[in-house]
């Protein structure tokens, strides 16, 4: 029995596939991915951006392959990427074949514009021959014409029918290494489509609210849509689609997963919104801390609270905590492991917290290394 059953998320059971060396589904950690926005034909620029995205924590990176120049560059890109590459294929099925030959770990194809079943079969053969998995990517904005005529508009039923029709082509050709996405820019449509799809098929599901918008609104819409689904146990990979630097997509993705206790990376800063009771400038302090702690990848929690109303209680639940002494006070209290430890002047706060977090991260890493050695 769980001590806190109200926190438990029972993930949907599905079969597992591999995207390169990354397991997807079947109980594997939820993978976070983004997409490059460089010209894929510029291999060096694309590799640089892939490295930036991977450094932010991405497990998988997708690149667009709209032309032959892109698939020709893909060989160099795939060989130099630290993470598996998904080749994004639209309209030209031959690009899918070329991408498989070039070393893509996965091919993303859109049922609404990839072409006839015969062309899809050729892409399937290439995927089989070169050990690629595939993603069936259904989008509300590019559904097949016959489905739009049948249903009158993009709707959950149309999106699921598109996905299942395409999945059947793969299954009929004895290809089962695939995942599916049914994305829309409308949060309600997205969530309804995924719930229906989750009941209809046992493959892994890739989540996203497509064309979600800029950094702020896109993150909010994605958190509402994907958070709803993840809380229900649905989802095996995620992408936060933002009109922003792809690195921001990875940050937002991990923040969503951290909020649901599904995956952890880096420092989870718990802070108050600030008010007249604050004993120091909470907003400025947290903004500085987030920047200076961005290099920490070890999962841990840090509470930064302006006064003693909620500060001690939050500090008891975090690895490291600071509670301000209140308005007019020039010092506050440091908590370590939930216990009161020492007092610190506000003027020394940021440097001191950064030092404490770095030391604690090193201790956690050392403990994990010992456990690994002992297990071997």
N, C-alpha and C positions, 0 to 999 in steps of 0.2 A: 504493500500500500504506500502511496506517495504521501509525504508529509504535507505537501501543498497541492492537492489535486486540482485546485482552481488555476494553477499555473501549467498544468500538463497539456501538451499538444500531442495527440495521437496521429502520427503521419500516415497518410494513405499508403497502403501496400501496393507495390508495383514491381515489375521486373526491372533488372538492372542492365544498363548498357554502358559502353565505354566511349568516351570522347578522348581519343589519345590515351593518356595514362590516368585520366580523371574518371572515376566511377560516377555514374548518374542514376539515381533511383535505387530501389532495393535497400533503403536504409542508409545510403551514403550521405555524408554531409551535403547540404544544399549548396550547389556551386554558384558562384557569382561571376557574371561575365559582363563585358562591355564590347564596344565596336569601334574600330578606328575610323577616323574621318579624313585621313590623308589619302592622296591618290595611291591606290595599291600598286600602280605601275612604278611608283617611286619607292623601290624596295627599302632603301636606307631610311627614308623619312618614316615609312610605315613601321619598320623594325624599332626605330627610336620611340615611336608612340606606343607600340606594344610593350616595350620595356617599362615605360612610365606607368602604363595600365597594370602590368604585372607587379610592379613595385608597390602599387597601391593595394594589392591583394587579390587581383583577378585570378580566377582558376582557368578561365577560357576566354579567348578573344576572337571576335568575328571580324572578318575583313570582306569588303565588297569586291566582287569579281564581275564587273559589267562588260569587260572586253578582253580580247586575247592578250593585250599587253599586261593586264592585271594577272591573268593566270600564268603568264610566262614569268612574272616577278615572284609569284607565289612560292615557287620552289626555293628561292633564296630566303624568302620570309619564313617559311615553315622550318627550314633548317636552323635558322638563327633565333627562333622564338623560344622563350623560356616556358611557354604554356601552349597547350593544343590550340590549333587554329581551325575555326569554322569558316568555310567559304560560303559567302552569300550569293546565291544564284537566282537570277530573275530573267525571264524571257528566253535566254539562249541556253538550251540544254547542253550544248557542246562545252560551255564554260564549266558545267558540272563535271563532265568527263575530264577536261583538262585539269581542273582543280584536284580531282582525286589522284590523277597521275603526278601532280606536282607536290603531293604530300599533305594535303588538308586532312585533318583528323575527322572532320564532319562536314557534310554538305547540307546547307539550308536551302530548301526549295519551297516555292509558293505555289500551291495548287491552282491559284487563280491565273497564273501567267507563265507557268513552265512549259505548257504545250500538251500534246497528245499523250495518251497512255504509252504508245510505242516509244516516244522520246523519253518518257520517265523510265521505261524498262532499260534503255541504254544507260541512263544515269545509275540505275540500280546495279547493273553489271559492273560498271566502273567502280562503284563503291565496294562491291564484293571483292573485286580483283585487287583492290588496294587497301583493304581493311578500314574503310571509312564507315562511320555511323552516319545517320541522316536526321535532319529535323524537318518535319512537315510544319511550315510556318503559315498558318491561316491568318489573314488580316481582314478586319471589317471593311477596309477601304478598297480591297482588291478581290472580292469574291467573284466566283465564276458567274457568267451572265445568266446561265440557266437557273442557278439558285436564286439570283436576284429576281428573275422573272417569276419563279415559283413562290417566293416568300414576300416579294414586293419591296423589301428593304433588308439591310443587314440586321440579323437577329440571331439569338443564340442557336436556334434550330438550324439555320442556314450555315452558321460557322461550324457547328459540330458535324453536320452532314458532309460538308466539304472535307473536314479532317478525316472522317471515317472512310469516305470514298477513296481518299488518297492512301490511307493506311491499308486498305484492302488490296490496292495495287501492289504495295510493298510485300504484304503478307502472301498474296497469291504467287509472288515470285520468290518465296522462301527467304525474304529479307525481314529481319525482326530487330535489327540494331537501330531503332529509331525512337525519337521523342517527338512530341507535338506541342505546338503553341497555338492558341486561338486569341489573338490580341485585337483590341479595339481602342480607339481614343476615348471612348465612353466607358467610364468605370463600371456602370451598372451592366452594360452589355458584356464587358470583359468577364466580370465575376460570374454572371449567369452562364456564360458559355463554358467556362472552366469547370463549374460545378457539374454541368451536364456531361461534359467530356470525361470527367473523372469517374463517373458512374458507368460510362460506356466502353472503356478500354483500359487495359492494364499496363500500358507503356508509361515511361516517365513523362512528366509535363514540364515544359519550360514556361515560366510566368513572365508577364510584362503587360503594362498598359502602354500601348504604342502611341507615338506622337504626343507624349504627355505634356510637353511644353518646356518652358525655361526652368532654371535651377530650382526656384522656390515653388511655383505651382506644380511643376512636374514631379518634384519630390513628394509633395503633399498628395497628389492624385495617385502616385505609385504606392505610397504608404497605405492609403485607404484601400485601393484595389488589391494589391498583393498582400497587404497585411491581413485583410479579410480572408483571403484564400489560404495563406500560410497558417493562420490561426485555426483554420478548419482542417489542417493537415495536408493541404493540396500544394504541390509544387516541389520540384527537384532541382531545377536551376532557375535563376532569376536574372533579369536585366532591367535596370531602371533607365528608361529612354528619355534623355534630357537634351534640350538644346543648350549644351554646355560642354565643357571639357570632359572627355570620357572618364578621366580620373574621378570627377565628381559623381559619376554614375556608380563607381565602385564604392566610394565612401557612403553614398546614400543606401546602396544595397546592403552593406554591412550594418549600417545603423538600423535598418528595418529588421534584419535578422537578430541583432543584439537586443532590440526592444522586445522581441518575442522569445528571447532566450534559446534561439535555435542555433546560433553560431556566434562565436566571439573572436574579435581581433582588435588588439590595441586597447587603449584606455577608454573606459566608459565613464565620462564625466557627468556626475549628478550635481546640478547646481540650481539655485533658486533664481527667480526672476528679478530679485532685488526690490527693496522698498526703503522707506525712511528709517527702518530699524537697522539697516546694514551697517556693519562696522568697517567696511572697506568697499572699494568699487568692484562689485561682483561682476558686472558685465565686462569691464575692461580686463579684469583678472582672468576670467574664463576664456575670453577671446585669445589672450596671450598664451595661456596654458595649452589650449587646443593646438596652436601653431607649434609651440615648443615641444609638445609630446607626440607630434605626428609621426615621429620615427619609431615609436614604441609599437611593436606588433604583439607583444605578450598580452594576453587577456587579463585585465585587472580593472578594479573600480576605484574611482576617486570622487569624493564628495566635497563640494566647495559651497558652503552655505553662509549667508550674511550675518546671521545672529543665532541666539540660543533657543529660539522658539522650536525650530525643526532640526537645527544643526546636529545636536548630540544624537538624536534618533537616527538620522541619516548616516552619521559617521559610524554608528554601531554596526551597520550593514555593509560597509565598504572596506576595502583593503587599507586605504589611507583616507583620512578626512580632515577638513579644517572647518572650524566653526568660528565666525567672527564674534568679537566681544560685545558688539552692539554699537549704536551710534555714539560717536565721541570717544570710543575706545581705540587705542592704537595697536592693539594686539588681539590675538585669538588663540584657540587651542587646537593642537594637532592630536589626532587619534590614529593609532596604528593597530591594525587587526581588530578594530572596534573598541579599543580601550584608550582612555585618556593617557597621553604620553608626555607631552611637554607644551610649553607656551612659546609663541613666536611673534615677533613684531610684524605688523602689516608690511612694513617697508622691505622685509626680507622674504615675504611670503612666496612669491613666484619662484625665485631661485631655489628656495628650500624645498618646495613641493616637487619641482622638476628633479632635484637630487634624490629625494625620497622615492619617487616613482622609478627612476632609473635603477636605483639600488634594489628595490623590490622586484623589478623585472628580472634583473640579473640573478637574484635569489631563486625566483620561480623557475628560470631556465636551468639553473644548476640542479635544483630538486628534480626536475623532469629528466635531466640527463642521467642522474643517479638511478632513477626508477627504470629508465631504459636499459642501463647496464645491468641492473639487478635482474630484470626480466629476461635478458639474454643468457 
